[in-house]
Amino acid sequence: YTINSTTITDDEAVVNVTIKAYPLMDMTLDLMNRLMSALFSLTFTTEEETTAYMLEQFNLLKVDYTKSFEGTVDVYLVKVDKDWKIVGGDKNMPLFNALTGNLMNIQEGLEY
């Protein structure tokens, strides 16, 4: 991550950061497609074989993808006693989306 700017007002702060992460949304959709295409052949396998296949496909994804997702977001903090804490709730949702490589927007990538 890169800290672009910081603004502190009393016990509140906003830190603008750029985060690079694995594109977990794309990776999850890719994994789902791989598993769906193998669904028929996996029907006649044991649970252990199915799990091994899923792990193999996931490991292949780690080779196929790099930290290509980049998001620039504001991180909202509040000072509690002497420590800075990340504000909970929806206020930091863009932060959590960036950290998870856009995974929180997966519904946009699904085809119905």
C-alpha positions as CSV (number, residue, x, y, z in Angstrom):
1,Y,0.0,0.0,0.0
2,T,1.0,3.6,-0.4
3,I,-0.2,6.4,1.8
4,N,-1.1,9.4,-0.4
5,S,-2.3,11.9,2.2
6,T,-3.4,12.2,5.8
7,T,-5.8,14.7,7.4
8,I,-6.2,14.8,11.2
9,T,-8.9,16.9,12.9
10,D,-9.1,16.5,16.6
11,D,-9.8,12.8,17.3
12,E,-10.6,11.9,13.7
13,A,-8.4,11.2,10.7
14,V,-8.8,10.4,7.1
15,V,-5.9,8.6,5.4
16,N,-6.0,8.3,1.6
17,V,-4.2,5.1,0.5
18,T,-3.6,3.2,-2.7
19,I,-3.8,-0.6,-2.2
20,K,-2.5,-3.3,-4.5
21,A,-4.1,-6.7,-4.0
22,Y,-4.8,-10.0,-5.8
23,P,-8.1,-9.6,-7.8
24,L,-10.0,-12.0,-5.6
25,M,-13.3,-11.3,-7.3
26,D,-11.8,-12.3,-10.7
27,M,-10.1,-15.3,-9.1
28,T,-13.3,-16.5,-7.4
29,L,-15.3,-16.2,-10.6
30,D,-12.5,-18.1,-12.5
31,L,-12.5,-20.8,-9.8
32,M,-16.3,-21.1,-10.0
33,N,-16.1,-21.5,-13.8
34,R,-13.4,-24.2,-13.5
35,L,-15.4,-26.1,-10.9
36,M,-18.6,-25.9,-12.9
37,S,-16.9,-27.2,-16.0
38,A,-15.6,-30.2,-14.0
39,L,-18.9,-30.8,-12.1
40,F,-19.9,-33.9,-14.1
41,S,-16.6,-35.6,-13.8
42,L,-16.4,-34.8,-10.1
43,T,-19.8,-36.4,-9.5
44,F,-18.1,-39.9,-9.3
45,T,-15.2,-39.0,-7.2
46,T,-14.6,-39.3,-3.4
47,E,-14.7,-36.2,-1.2
48,E,-10.9,-36.4,-0.9
49,E,-10.5,-36.4,-4.6
50,T,-12.9,-33.5,-5.1
51,T,-11.1,-31.5,-2.4
52,A,-7.7,-32.3,-4.0
53,Y,-9.0,-31.1,-7.4
54,M,-10.4,-27.9,-5.9
55,L,-7.1,-27.2,-4.1
56,E,-5.2,-27.9,-7.3
57,Q,-7.4,-25.4,-9.2
58,F,-6.9,-22.8,-6.5
59,N,-3.1,-23.3,-6.6
60,L,-3.2,-22.8,-10.4
61,L,-5.0,-19.5,-9.9
62,K,-2.2,-18.3,-7.6
63,V,0.1,-18.8,-10.6
64,D,-2.2,-17.2,-13.1
65,Y,-2.8,-14.0,-11.1
66,T,-0.7,-11.2,-9.7
67,K,-1.5,-8.3,-7.4
68,S,-3.1,-6.5,-10.3
69,F,-6.1,-5.0,-8.5
70,E,-5.5,-1.4,-7.4
71,G,-7.8,0.8,-5.4
72,T,-7.4,4.2,-4.0
73,V,-9.6,4.8,-1.0
74,D,-10.1,7.0,2.1
75,V,-9.6,5.2,5.4
76,Y,-11.5,6.7,8.3
77,L,-10.0,6.5,11.8
78,V,-11.0,7.6,15.2
79,K,-8.8,8.1,18.3
80,V,-9.8,6.0,21.2
81,D,-7.7,6.8,24.3
82,K,-4.3,7.2,22.7
83,D,-4.7,4.7,19.9
84,W,-6.1,5.2,16.3
85,K,-8.8,2.7,15.4
86,I,-10.5,2.0,12.1
87,V,-14.1,3.2,12.0
88,G,-16.5,0.3,11.8
89,G,-19.7,0.0,9.8
90,D,-20.1,1.0,6.1
91,K,-17.9,4.0,6.3
92,N,-14.8,2.0,5.5
93,M,-16.5,-0.5,3.1
94,P,-14.3,0.8,0.1
95,L,-11.2,-0.1,2.2
96,F,-12.4,-3.7,2.8
97,N,-13.3,-4.0,-0.9
98,A,-9.8,-2.9,-1.9
99,L,-8.1,-5.2,0.6
100,T,-10.1,-8.1,-0.8
101,G,-9.3,-7.3,-4.5
102,N,-12.9,-6.2,-5.3
103,L,-14.4,-9.4,-3.9
104,M,-17.3,-7.4,-2.3
105,N,-18.5,-6.5,-5.7
106,I,-18.7,-10.2,-6.9
107,Q,-22.4,-10.0,-7.6
108,E,-21.6,-7.6,-10.5
109,G,-19.4,-10.2,-12.1
110,L,-22.0,-13.0,-11.9
111,E,-24.0,-13.8,-15.0
112,Y,-27.6,-14.8,-14.4
